[in-house]
Amino acid sequence: MGRFDPRCYPCALRRALCTAEKVSDDAWLQHKVLDEAMRHLSDVESHLPPAEVIGDLLGAVHEVLGTGDPWKKQRDQWIQEMVEAYPDLKARVLADEDPLGRALLMAARSNVFANEIQSTHSIRQDLQKLGLRESDMADPEFRHDDRSDFEKRLKTSKNLVFVHDTAPEVAADLVLIDQLRQKNAQLQITHLVKKSPLALHDVGDLLAESGPLEALGSVLSIGNRLGVSADEWEPEVAEAMESADLIVLKGASHLQTLESDKWPAFGLFRAKCPVTASSYHCSIGDLIFIRF
């Protein structure tokens, strides 16, 4: 996807400020964070993808704030809510006449947490479109949909790598992965997750043996940046990626930062900003399922 766009600058500063506000209402500290953010952005190389720039910026913001995880409280609250919704998500998918299609739409719609600018109210409005409440209309379709190509590859695949985005959406991801195994019982799953405190990405013990959700395959940790960078891969992550017959990249940042089109990868995400929407010729809020 595209480069760091002029429209990314105000968004980047807003994300820095929102992070600072999670730590303190001290105006001096917030000014200090914004000063550091503007200094950081003044040196930006415009050819870089937005996710790489924003990730580095938020890392610098965390250093100024001197805190490990300003988003922990909010992340834990959303994780709890989504884990509690997990049985209902599974039931709604199984009751649908097209279970895989519904699982794909649910997983894409759940990709709503990774933007600090989003208010709790706007996130909740998005989640209602999962169909968890009878009064809310479930998403009927994707704006861009490469499902037919995906299913052809799924039939013959042996190894699937699922690159998760934020921690709260993992529950919806698992509903989807379960449906993929229904289509191909021989499919071996590798979950790639982050332990990064940036935004709400730290999966922590969510998929551990004693965690609240059961992993459907092996779980490997990837780097702490936004997106996915081969420079930070441990040998076992590189091996999993290289041996994958099929890769699902959750979140637009992963499509921005994966460096080669050699991967058998599909992006699954919600367009959350004008730059992403423009890159994929869609509107903000549209759901995308597209071949990398």
C-alpha positions as CSV (number, residue, x, y, z in Angstrom):
1,M,0.0,0.0,0.0
2,G,1.0,3.7,-0.4
3,R,3.6,5.9,1.2
4,F,3.3,8.2,4.2
5,D,0.8,10.7,2.9
6,P,0.4,14.4,3.9
7,R,-2.9,13.4,5.4
8,C,-1.1,11.0,7.7
9,Y,0.6,13.9,9.6
10,P,-2.5,15.1,11.6
11,C,-3.5,11.5,12.2
12,A,0.0,10.7,13.6
13,L,-0.1,13.7,15.9
14,R,-3.5,12.8,17.1
15,R,-2.5,9.3,17.9
16,A,0.5,10.6,19.9
17,L,-1.7,12.9,21.9
18,C,-4.4,10.2,22.6
19,T,-1.6,8.0,23.9
20,A,-0.4,10.8,26.2
21,E,-3.9,11.4,27.4
22,K,-4.1,7.8,28.6
23,V,-1.2,8.4,30.9
24,S,-1.8,11.9,32.2
25,D,-3.9,15.1,31.9
26,D,-0.8,17.1,32.5
27,A,-0.6,19.7,29.7
28,W,3.1,20.1,30.1
29,L,3.6,16.3,29.5
30,Q,1.2,16.4,26.6
31,H,3.1,19.3,25.0
32,K,6.4,17.4,25.5
33,V,4.9,14.4,23.7
34,L,3.7,16.5,20.8
35,D,7.1,18.3,20.6
36,E,8.8,14.9,20.3
37,A,6.2,13.7,17.8
38,M,6.7,16.8,15.6
39,R,10.5,16.4,15.8
40,H,10.1,12.8,14.8
41,L,7.8,13.6,11.9
42,S,10.1,16.3,10.6
43,D,12.6,13.6,9.7
44,V,10.2,11.3,8.0
45,E,11.1,9.8,4.7
46,S,8.0,10.1,2.6
47,H,8.5,6.8,0.8
48,L,8.0,4.8,4.0
49,P,4.6,3.0,4.6
50,P,2.3,4.8,7.1
51,A,2.4,1.8,9.6
52,E,6.2,2.0,9.8
53,V,6.2,5.7,10.5
54,I,3.4,5.5,13.0
55,G,4.9,2.6,14.8
56,D,8.3,4.3,15.2
57,L,6.5,7.5,16.3
58,L,4.5,5.7,19.0
59,G,7.6,3.9,20.2
60,A,9.2,7.4,20.7
61,V,6.1,8.6,22.5
62,H,6.3,5.7,24.9
63,E,9.9,6.6,25.7
64,V,8.8,10.2,26.5
65,L,6.0,9.0,28.7
66,G,8.2,6.6,30.5
67,T,5.4,4.0,30.8
68,G,5.3,0.4,29.6
69,D,1.7,0.2,28.4
70,P,-0.7,3.1,28.5
71,W,-3.4,1.1,26.8
72,K,-3.5,-1.8,29.2
73,K,-6.8,-0.9,31.0
74,Q,-8.7,-0.3,27.7
75,R,-7.2,-3.4,26.1
76,D,-8.1,-5.7,29.0
77,Q,-11.7,-4.3,29.0
78,W,-12.2,-5.0,25.3
79,I,-10.5,-8.4,25.5
80,Q,-12.9,-9.4,28.3
81,E,-15.9,-8.3,26.3
82,M,-14.8,-10.1,23.1
83,V,-14.0,-13.3,25.0
84,E,-17.4,-13.2,26.6
85,A,-18.9,-12.8,23.1
86,Y,-16.9,-15.6,21.6
87,P,-19.5,-18.4,22.1
88,D,-22.2,-16.2,20.6
89,L,-20.0,-15.4,17.6
90,K,-19.4,-19.1,17.0
91,A,-23.1,-19.8,17.3
92,R,-24.1,-17.1,14.8
93,V,-21.5,-18.3,12.3
94,L,-22.7,-21.9,12.6
95,A,-26.3,-20.8,12.1
96,D,-25.6,-18.8,9.0
97,E,-26.3,-20.4,5.6
98,D,-22.8,-19.4,4.6
99,P,-20.6,-20.0,7.7
100,L,-17.3,-19.2,6.2
101,G,-18.6,-16.0,4.6
102,R,-20.1,-14.8,7.9
103,A,-16.8,-15.7,9.7
104,L,-14.8,-13.7,7.2
105,L,-17.1,-10.7,7.6
106,M,-17.0,-10.9,11.4
107,A,-13.3,-11.1,11.5
108,A,-12.9,-8.1,9.2
109,R,-15.5,-6.0,11.2
110,S,-13.6,-6.8,14.4
111,N,-10.6,-5.0,13.0
112,V,-11.6,-1.8,14.6
113,F,-9.5,-1.4,17.7
114,A,-6.1,-0.5,16.2
115,N,-6.7,3.3,16.0
116,E,-6.3,5.4,19.1
117,I,-8.4,8.1,17.5
118,Q,-11.5,5.9,17.6
119,S,-13.8,6.7,20.6
120,T,-15.3,3.9,22.7
121,H,-18.7,4.9,21.2
122,S,-17.5,4.5,17.6
123,I,-15.8,1.2,18.3
124,R,-19.0,-0.1,19.9
125,Q,-21.0,1.0,16.9
126,D,-18.7,-1.0,14.7
127,L,-18.9,-4.1,16.9
128,Q,-22.7,-3.9,16.8
129,K,-22.4,-4.7,13.1
130,L,-21.1,-8.1,14.0
131,G,-24.7,-9.0,14.6
132,L,-24.3,-9.6,18.3
133,R,-27.5,-7.7,19.0
134,E,-30.7,-8.6,17.2
135,S,-31.5,-5.0,16.4
136,D,-28.2,-4.5,14.5
137,M,-27.8,-5.4,10.8
138,A,-24.8,-7.7,10.2
139,D,-22.5,-6.8,7.4
140,P,-23.8,-8.2,4.1
141,E,-20.6,-8.1,1.9
142,F,-17.0,-6.9,1.4
143,R,-16.2,-3.8,-0.7
144,H,-13.4,-5.8,-2.3
145,D,-13.6,-9.6,-2.1
146,D,-11.0,-12.1,-3.3
147,R,-12.7,-15.0,-1.6
148,S,-12.9,-17.2,-4.7
149,D,-9.1,-17.2,-5.2
150,F,-8.7,-17.7,-1.4
151,E,-10.9,-20.8,-1.3
152,K,-9.1,-22.3,-4.3
153,R,-5.8,-22.0,-2.5
154,L,-7.4,-23.2,0.8
155,K,-8.4,-26.5,-0.7
156,T,-4.8,-27.6,-1.4
157,S,-3.0,-25.8,1.4
158,K,-1.2,-27.6,4.2
159,N,0.2,-24.8,6.3
160,L,-1.7,-21.6,7.2
161,V,-0.1,-18.6,8.9
162,F,-2.6,-16.2,10.5
163,V,-1.0,-12.9,11.4
164,H,-3.2,-11.4,14.1
165,D,-3.6,-7.6,14.7
166,T,-4.9,-6.3,18.0
167,A,-5.6,-8.5,21.0
168,P,-9.4,-7.9,21.3
169,E,-10.1,-9.2,17.8
170,V,-8.4,-12.5,18.4
171,A,-11.8,-14.1,19.5
172,A,-13.3,-13.3,16.1
173,D,-10.1,-14.5,14.3
174,L,-10.5,-17.9,16.0
175,V,-14.1,-18.3,14.8
176,L,-12.7,-17.7,11.3
177,I,-9.8,-20.1,11.7
178,D,-12.2,-22.8,12.9
179,Q,-14.2,-22.4,9.7
180,L,-11.1,-22.6,7.6
181,R,-10.3,-26.0,9.2
182,Q,-13.8,-27.1,8.5
183,K,-13.0,-26.5,4.8
184,N,-9.6,-28.3,5.1
185,A,-9.2,-30.6,8.0
186,Q,-5.5,-31.2,7.2
187,L,-4.7,-27.5,7.7
188,Q,-1.8,-26.8,10.1
189,I,-2.2,-23.5,11.8
190,T,0.5,-21.0,13.0
191,H,-0.7,-17.9,14.9
192,L,1.7,-15.0,14.7
193,V,1.0,-12.5,17.5
194,K,2.5,-9.4,19.0
195,K,3.6,-8.7,22.6
196,S,3.9,-5.0,21.8
197,P,2.3,-2.4,24.1
198,L,1.7,-0.2,21.0
199,A,-2.0,0.6,20.9
200,L,-3.9,-2.6,21.8
201,H,-1.6,-5.2,20.1
202,D,-0.2,-7.0,23.2
203,V,-1.9,-10.4,23.1
204,G,-0.1,-11.4,26.3
205,D,-1.4,-14.7,27.7
206,L,-4.6,-14.7,25.7
207,L,-3.7,-17.8,23.7
208,A,-1.5,-19.5,26.4
209,E,-2.5,-23.0,27.6
210,S,-4.1,-21.4,30.6
211,G,-5.5,-18.4,28.7
212,P,-9.1,-17.6,28.1
213,L,-9.0,-18.6,24.4
214,E,-7.7,-21.9,23.0
215,A,-5.1,-21.6,20.2
216,L,-5.8,-23.7,17.1
217,G,-2.2,-24.3,16.4
218,S,1.3,-23.1,17.4
219,V,1.7,-19.6,18.6
220,L,4.8,-17.5,17.7
221,S,5.6,-13.9,18.7
222,I,6.7,-11.4,16.0
223,G,8.3,-8.0,16.4
224,N,7.1,-5.0,18.3
225,R,6.5,-2.7,15.4
226,L,3.2,-1.9,13.7
227,G,2.9,-4.2,10.7
228,V,5.2,-7.1,10.1
229,S,8.9,-6.8,9.4
230,A,11.1,-9.6,8.2
231,D,14.0,-7.8,9.9
232,E,12.6,-8.7,13.3
233,W,11.6,-12.3,12.7
234,E,13.0,-15.0,14.8
235,P,14.2,-18.1,12.8
236,E,11.0,-20.1,13.7
237,V,8.8,-17.2,12.4
238,A,10.8,-17.0,9.2
239,E,10.5,-20.8,8.7
240,A,6.7,-20.6,9.3
241,M,6.3,-17.8,6.7
242,E,8.5,-19.5,4.2
243,S,6.7,-22.8,4.4
244,A,3.2,-21.3,4.4
245,D,0.9,-22.2,1.6
246,L,-1.6,-19.5,2.7
247,I,-1.2,-16.4,4.8
248,V,-3.9,-14.2,6.3
249,L,-2.8,-10.7,7.2
250,K,-5.2,-9.1,9.7
251,G,-5.1,-5.3,9.5
252,A,-4.0,-2.9,6.8
253,S,-0.6,-2.3,8.5
254,H,0.6,-5.8,7.6
255,L,-0.1,-5.2,3.9
256,Q,1.8,-1.9,4.1
257,T,4.9,-3.4,5.6
258,L,5.3,-6.9,4.2
259,E,8.1,-6.2,1.8
260,S,7.5,-8.6,-1.1
261,D,4.6,-9.9,-3.2
262,K,6.1,-13.4,-3.2
263,W,3.9,-14.4,-0.2
264,P,0.6,-16.3,-0.7
265,A,-1.1,-13.7,1.4
266,F,-4.5,-12.2,1.7
267,G,-5.4,-9.0,3.6
268,L,-8.4,-8.9,5.8
269,F,-9.3,-5.6,7.4
270,R,-11.6,-2.6,7.9
271,A,-10.6,0.7,6.1
272,K,-10.1,3.0,9.1
273,C,-8.7,6.1,7.6
274,P,-8.9,8.2,4.4
275,V,-5.5,7.2,3.2
276,T,-6.3,3.5,3.4
277,A,-9.7,4.1,1.8
278,S,-8.1,6.0,-1.0
279,S,-5.5,3.3,-1.6
280,Y,-8.2,0.6,-1.9
281,H,-10.8,2.8,-3.7
282,C,-13.4,2.4,-1.0
283,S,-15.0,4.4,1.8
284,I,-14.0,4.6,5.5
285,G,-15.6,1.7,7.3
286,D,-15.7,-0.6,4.3
287,L,-14.5,-4.2,4.8
288,I,-11.7,-5.6,2.5
289,F,-10.6,-9.1,1.7
290,I,-7.9,-8.8,-0.9
291,R,-5.0,-10.8,-2.4
292,F,-1.7,-9.2,-1.4
